[in-house]
Amino acid sequence: MPLTIPHVVFLHVEADTEAARLFREALLGISSNIRVRRVMSGQAALDLIARSDRREAGPPFDCLVTNAAPLDMSGAELAARLRKRFDPALLPVIALTEEGSAGEGENLPAADPLFAAVYRQSRDPRQLAQVADKVVATWFAAARRFHC
């Protein structure tokens, strides 16, 4: 059954411009209610969240999707720093990796329980659409505010 997606904002941490563009297009293909904000590093994500957090009670984004190895820190380090401030249901952190033994787009075992999920990203638009669909489903399952 397709999900009815409310207006949401995903923060995407990705240094590769082409990978970020492809992922954004895949998310927008699921719903026009998904907005994607991109930053190029883990520190930029933390800074953006800290600036926004001063004005709001909760996280300024509905989900954070990070490359497993951003430029300046590991995805696990970024997730650990976010877990100190936000419950996983309020701000799920999903990692995209190019490593692993699973086929592209398949769910990989999370190397760290800090992640809601880890998926292998692809540059193939059809496979990336499947990954984006799984990312949205993972966020939706974790976002308890939409289940109340």
C-alpha positions, 0 to 999 in steps of 0.5 A: 500500500503506498504511503501518504507522505506529509510535507517533510524535509530530508537533510542529505549529507553528500559531497558528491554533487552527482550522487546528491542530484540523483538521490534528490531526483529519486526522492522527488519521484516518490512524492512532491511533498519531500524537500531535500536540503543538502550539505557536503559534510557532517560538520555542516549538517551539525552546524545547520541543525544547531542553528535551527535547533535554537529556534525550535523544540525539535530537530529542523529536519524529519530525517537525515540521510548521510553518505557512510563516509562524509568528507570530515567524519564517519557517518557513525560519528555524525549519528552518535553526535545527533543521538546525544540530542535527538531520539531516533524516532524524532530524527532517524539517521540513514546511511548510504554506502557504496561498500558491502556485499549486498546487491545495490539497493539492498538493505545492509546490516547496520554496522552501528545501531545508531542508524535506522538503516544502511542501504547500498546506494546506486547510480542506476536511476531504477535501483536508486528509486528503490533505495529512495523508496526504502529510505522513505519507508524507513523514515515513515516507520520511525517517525512516531509523530505520524502514528499518533 
